[in-house]
C-alpha cells in the first residue's frame, strides 16, 4: 500500500481544482479511496499504465463526493456573468480560430479574472467523465457537435484520455504528463497531432 503514496502528485492534480469549494483533506481522502479501488482492480496484463487506469477511478470518486455535497447556492450575478462569457466565447473563437482562454474572456469583458473563473467553477454542473460526451451534445445539439463526438470516439483510448484531461478537466500539459506517465514534450506533440487529425477529418 505504501507505493500508492507515489501517486500523491496525481491526486493533487485532480483535487486542487476543487479545493476552493471543498475541504482539501476530505477531497484527498475521497481520492485515496478511488486510488485504492483502482489498485484492487488493476492487472499487469492491462495495456495501460496504472496512472492512466487510476485517473478515472479517482475522478469518479471525487465527482461523486462533489455531487453529494454540492450545496453551494449560485448567485444570479455569477449565472449572468457566465452566460455573457459564453456568448462572447463564441465570437472570440471565430476571430481567433481557437477557443479563447478565461484570461482572454476577462480582458474582452473587462471583468476581474478571478470573478470570471469563479463564475465558471460555481455554475458548472459536476458530471461523471464517462458521460461528458453525451453532456456536451445535450448542452449544444448541432451537426458539428455530433461530428466531433463521432471523431472523438474513433480516437484510441490514450488519445481520448489526453483530450478529455486537457479540454474537459482543464489540466495543464504538465498535469497530463503525470496522469498519462509520459513527458510533457510528448503530451505537447501528441496533443498537436490529435487536434490536427480531428481538424482534418472534420473539414473533410
Secondary structure, DSSP 8 states (H G I E B T S, - for coil): -GGGGGGHHHHHHHHTTTTTTS-HHHHHHHHHHHHHHHHHH--TTSSS-HHHHHHHHHHHHHHHHHHHH------HHHHHHHHHHHHHHHHHHHHHTS---HHHHHHHHT--HHHHHHHHHHH-----GGGHHHHHHHHS--HHHHHHHHHHHHS-HHHHHHHHHHHTS---HHHHHHHHTS-HHHHHHHHHHHHHHHHHHHH-
